[in-house]
Amino acid sequence: MRYKILIDENLSRRLSTSFNDSLFESLHISAKNLLHVPDISIWNFASSEGYNILTKDWDYKFLSIAFGCPPKVIRLNCGNKTTSYINNLLQEKIEIITEFLSSEDDCYLEIE
């Protein structure tokens, strides 16, 4: 199965190329003209288009609690780090991420 990941504006556009492989189809929100829109608009887009959200924004936890999933939310709780660091972190946690995305019960994952 290939998982669709929508990358939030607080993460680099470059992640969409490095996080695109046989497991993931990733897209930065800028590709859909979703920069500087309310989180709920991104949430609705992700839900309607079958994307999961990758973000550093803690607000998505509250949306996840309020609305459940889809979409599923992966929140990176790592502070301001380089794109290279974040890419390595994602690769390090790939098994946890894929288990989370394939789970029917979980809607929110926080990675440190």
N, C-alpha and C positions, 0 to 999 in steps of 0.2 A: 504494500500500500504506500502511496505517495501522499504526504501531508502538506497541506497548503498553509504557509506562514505569512502573515501580514506584519511587516516590520514598522513599528511606530516611529514617529518623527524624532524622538529623543535618542534614536540609534542611527548609526551611519547607513547611508544608502549602499555603501560597499558591502554590507553584510548580505544584501540580496544576491550578490554574485557568489560570495564565498559559502553561503548557506543554501545553495542550489545544487542538488545532486540526485541520486536515485531515490533517496528517502524524502526529500523536501523540495517543494516548489515555493520559493519565497519571492515576495514582492514588497517593495518599500511603498509606504502610503503616498509618497510624492508622485509615483507613477500613475496614480488614480486621482490626482489633484485633491488630496485630502489633508494637505498641510494646513495647520492653524484652524482646523475645524473642531467643534466640541467632541469630546471622547465618545459620546453617545452616537454621533454620526459614524465614527470609525467602527464602533461596536455593531451598529446596524449593517454597515457595508460588509464587515467580516462575516456576520451571521448569514446574510442573504447570499453571499458568494462562496460560502464554505471554507473560509479562512479561519485559522487560529491566530491569536494576537501575540506577538513578541514585543515586550515593552520594558521600560524602566519606571514607568508611571504607576504609582501606588493606587491611583483612582480606579484602575481597572479591577482591583480586588473588590471594591464596593459594587461595581457593576456586576461582577460575577456572583456576588452574594445575592444581589437584588434580582437578577434575571436568570441565573443558572447558565447552562450552556446549551447549544452553541452561542457564541464561539468559546473555545477554551482559551485561557490566558496563561502565558508563561512570562513571569515577571523576573527580571534580573535585578537582584538586590546587591549590586557590587560597586555602587558609587561611580564617580567619573573615571572611566578607564579607557584605554585606547581600543580602537576597533580590533586590533590584533589580539589584545587580551580577551576581549569579548568573544571573538571567533574561537580562540583556544578554549575558553570556558564552555562554550556551546559544544564543541567537539568532545571535551572531557565528560560532559553530562549527556551525551547523545543517547545512551541507553535509558536513562531516567526520563528524558524528554519523549522518546518513542513509546515507552511504557505508559506515560501519562496521556499522550495523544491517543493511544489505542484503548485506554480505559473508558468504560461507559459511565463510571461513577464520578470521577474527578473533573472539576471545571477550572481549577486554579492551581498553578504550580509556581513556587518561588524558588529561585536558584541563587545561591550566594557564592 
